[in-house]
Amino acid sequence: MDAEELLRAMDADQRAAVTCPETATVVHAGAGSGKTRVLTHRIAYRIATGSAAAERVLAITFTREAASEMRRRLLHLGVARDLQSVTVGTFHAIALALLRQRLSDLHKPMPAIINNRQQLLATAIGDHPLASRSREILIEIDWAHARLIQPATFAQTAKRLGRYAPAPHNEIATIYKKYEQLKLQRNVLDLDDLITRVIEAMRTDNAYAQAVRWRYRHLFVDEAQDMNPLQYELFDAIRGQRSDVFVVGDPMQAIYGWNGSDRKLFDELPDKLRGTTVLHLPNNYRCSPQILAAAKAVATHADHKLKAKSMRPDSEPVIAKGFSDNEAEATGIATMLWSYASRGGANPWKMSAVLVRTNNQIEPIVDALVASGIPVRTSRPAPELTSAISDAAQCTTRNSLTTWATDVFTESTSEIQRWVAEQLQLFLKLDHPGSVDGRTFASWMRTNPAEQQGPDGVEVLTFHSAKGREWDCVVVAGAEVGLLPHISAISKEQQQEEVRLAYVALTRASNQLFITWSESRKGRTTGRSLLVAEISDSAPIVDHNVISKRTARVSASERVVSLEDQLKKWRSSRARVIRQLPNAVLADHELNLIALQKPTSIEDLGKIVGQITAKQIGPDLLTIIAKAGVTV
């Protein structure tokens, strides 16, 4: 795709970010502003204009899903014929590749990556009473790693920072020390050790550091507000003194302080990067004006006045409703979702989600949804997924890995095994230094954790897990005292992070937002959270039993499907055929513009998606647009 094509269907602010000079650039991009789209277009634009070589580009993000999405978008933009030209990965995955290459060059073996950290921690804890709280202890160790805190200074630092912990800080410090000693004794690494080893190597070996910087001359970082001090050290080591850096983030979506992230690192980037250009993406293409107004009202509690502007048409009003207790709330949520589904539209359950502050809220809500006849998407069973990865790990060569994947696709009926085989095929397409076998694949999977989901149905997940996702309809549940902000949030920064977390949850919705709370939860008096006190209650919700009876009398052929829903349905279908994510077929921003502008020719469509893409998908889309508004 040429440079001109890349700039089509972009607003002025997005275009400015994509075409800005090749100096250090920090982009403040709010929710729904298209920040990943801008970053990938920036990479493609630099390559198209000859100002960057694809094989010298390093793009870093925070999750496996985000990295995969970025790769697919780049391929869709015509950046490369395969997945090898531009390096895209998480901090841990990048560190793993760099460390493996260095040890291979030094003819040294790669230490094993811990397969079961809790088992190793259990050995470190021994018969201590904290043995039953190993998961919480691991969180504290991860926080310490992220903040570059050693066992010797853990207790003092945690106390100084007001860190809430499941046990006295000195006891955790003792366990932390034993855990680190065990890793050394067994010559094993955890994920953060990968980053630490690479940083140490670059600090002590200048020739190696220069080689890494020569290989990765153009540095891009997405979701940079989530960087922790350890990750920043790696970013800074790779950057060196260069100014060819493009960083995108949103301070209002900094929600991982509990896990060691420090949003000040993003805020301070303009001062640390010489000659930095700071740009803003103020337009929100995801949320309706009603939803964005609710999110803005919440943001004020973090002393943050959002300047974002919704580019979507008006939608349904935000509905805020309280219930007597958590059981009534769960039943009420089911009623709300039935109310939304009764309006028609393609895949209403798939396009809906219930977001909760804590995992403890999930089970009763799932039970209520299932009892009311609403399908629920569930996570893949961890044991089965682990077993499939372990099977692949037994392969000793690249050829045997290929054979294993082929056998799975040919013989296995397990969706989980087939998904692991798909991941293996992706793994084999990537550029891996040194030998490739089942062990390296298993390590790669551990450094890129992913939770796969089942077929169509309403998703029930935490606010944190929902980050980076979006749905047409969202229920934000448990917006009440004690949960939002969470009772554990004591300091001002912790309280403000809770505000940002609420903001993230609300901005996952595009067309319909429900907010619920309980007046009492498990016998404890709660009540409506002050964070959502300014969001007005709306009209009463029709009981789902009435809706069910009514919709049962209306055949599917009588329902009118919106143009946007039809376009999304087509996009999903095409994505399955070409084995890509829906956004790789047609970006949300492009789909929204098509639904709004309703182009009637390939040329008009090309102004939104580019002429090349328009010629490929135009006949299908123009047919859908021409038939828009008719019953299906």
TABEL-V699833 format. One record per backbone hydrogen bond with DSSP energy under -1.0 kcal/mol. NH is the residue of the N-H (numbers start at 1). CO is the residue of the C=O. Records with the same first field share a line. If there is no record, write none. Layout:
NH = CO  CO
This chain:
6 = 2
8 = 5
10 = 7
15 = 11
16 = 12
17 = 13
18 = 14
19 = 15
23 = 21
25 = 245
26 = 277
27 = 247
28 = 279
29 = 249
30 = 281
33 = 30
38 = 34
39 = 35
40 = 36
41 = 37
42 = 38
43 = 39
44 = 40
45 = 41
46 = 42
47 = 43
48 = 44
49 = 45
51 = 46
52 = 46
56 = 53
57 = 54
58 = 218
59 = 87
60 = 220
61 = 89
67 = 63
68 = 64
69 = 65
70 = 66
71 = 67
72 = 68
73 = 69
74 = 70
75 = 71
76 = 72
77 = 73
78 = 75
79 = 74
87 = 57
89 = 59
94 = 90
95 = 91
96 = 92
97 = 93
98 = 94
99 = 95
100 = 96
101 = 97
102 = 98
103 = 99
104 = 100
105 = 101
106 = 102
107 = 104
108 = 103
114 = 189
120 = 116
121 = 117
122 = 118
123 = 119
124 = 120
125 = 121
126 = 122
128 = 125
131 = 128
133 = 130
137 = 133
138 = 134
139 = 135
140 = 136
141 = 137
142 = 138
143 = 139
144 = 140
145 = 141
146 = 142
147 = 143
148 = 145
149 = 144
153 = 150
157 = 153
158 = 154
159 = 155
160 = 156
161 = 157
162 = 159
163 = 158
172 = 168
173 = 169
174 = 170
175 = 171
176 = 172
177 = 173
178 = 174
179 = 175
180 = 176
181 = 177
182 = 178
183 = 179
184 = 180
185 = 181
186 = 182
188 = 183
189 = 112
196 = 192
197 = 193
198 = 194
199 = 195
200 = 196
201 = 197
202 = 198
203 = 199
204 = 200
205 = 201
209 = 205
210 = 206
211 = 207
212 = 208
213 = 209
214 = 210
215 = 211
216 = 212
218 = 56
219 = 244
220 = 58
221 = 246
222 = 60
224 = 248
226 = 223
227 = 224
230 = 146
232 = 228
233 = 229
234 = 230
235 = 231
236 = 232
237 = 233
238 = 234
239 = 235
240 = 236
242 = 239
245 = 243
246 = 219
247 = 25
248 = 221
249 = 27
253 = 250
254 = 251
255 = 253
259 = 256
260 = 257
261 = 256
262 = 227
265 = 262
267 = 263
268 = 264
269 = 266
271 = 268
272 = 268
273 = 269
276 = 273
277 = 24
279 = 26
281 = 28
284 = 309
285 = 32
288 = 510
292 = 288
293 = 289
294 = 290
295 = 291
296 = 292
297 = 293
298 = 294
299 = 295
300 = 296
301 = 298
302 = 299
303 = 300
304 = 299
309 = 282
311 = 284
319 = 513
321 = 515
323 = 517
329 = 325
330 = 326
331 = 327
332 = 328
333 = 329
334 = 330
335 = 331
336 = 332
337 = 333
338 = 334
339 = 335
340 = 336
341 = 337
342 = 338
343 = 340
344 = 341
351 = 347
352 = 349
353 = 473
354 = 459
355 = 475
356 = 461
361 = 358
362 = 359
365 = 361
366 = 362
367 = 363
368 = 364
369 = 365
370 = 366
371 = 367
372 = 368
373 = 370
374 = 369
377 = 458
380 = 452
385 = 381
386 = 382
387 = 383
388 = 384
389 = 385
390 = 386
391 = 387
392 = 388
393 = 389
394 = 391
395 = 392
401 = 397
402 = 398
403 = 399
404 = 400
405 = 401
406 = 402
407 = 403
408 = 404
409 = 405
410 = 406
411 = 407
412 = 408
418 = 414
419 = 415
420 = 416
421 = 417
422 = 418
423 = 419
424 = 420
425 = 421
426 = 422
427 = 423
428 = 424
438 = 395
441 = 437
442 = 438
443 = 439
444 = 440
445 = 441
446 = 442
447 = 443
454 = 378
458 = 375
459 = 352
461 = 354
463 = 356
466 = 462
467 = 464
469 = 466
471 = 508
473 = 351
474 = 512
475 = 353
476 = 514
477 = 355
479 = 516
480 = 478
481 = 527
483 = 480
484 = 480
487 = 482
489 = 486
495 = 491
496 = 492
497 = 493
498 = 494
499 = 495
500 = 496
501 = 497
502 = 498
503 = 499
504 = 500
505 = 501
506 = 502
507 = 503
508 = 505
509 = 506
510 = 471
511 = 472
512 = 472
514 = 474
515 = 319
516 = 476
517 = 321
519 = 323
521 = 524
524 = 521
526 = 519
527 = 518
529 = 479
532 = 529
535 = 532
547 = 543
548 = 544
549 = 545
550 = 546
551 = 547
552 = 548
558 = 555
559 = 556
566 = 562
567 = 563
568 = 564
569 = 565
570 = 566
571 = 567
572 = 568
573 = 569
574 = 570
575 = 571
576 = 572
577 = 573
578 = 574
580 = 575
584 = 581
585 = 582
586 = 582
591 = 587
592 = 588
593 = 589
594 = 590
595 = 591
596 = 592
597 = 593
598 = 594
605 = 601
606 = 602
607 = 603
608 = 605
609 = 605
610 = 606
614 = 610
615 = 611
616 = 612
617 = 613
618 = 614
621 = 617
622 = 618
623 = 619
624 = 620
625 = 621
626 = 622
627 = 623
628 = 625
630 = 627
632 = 559
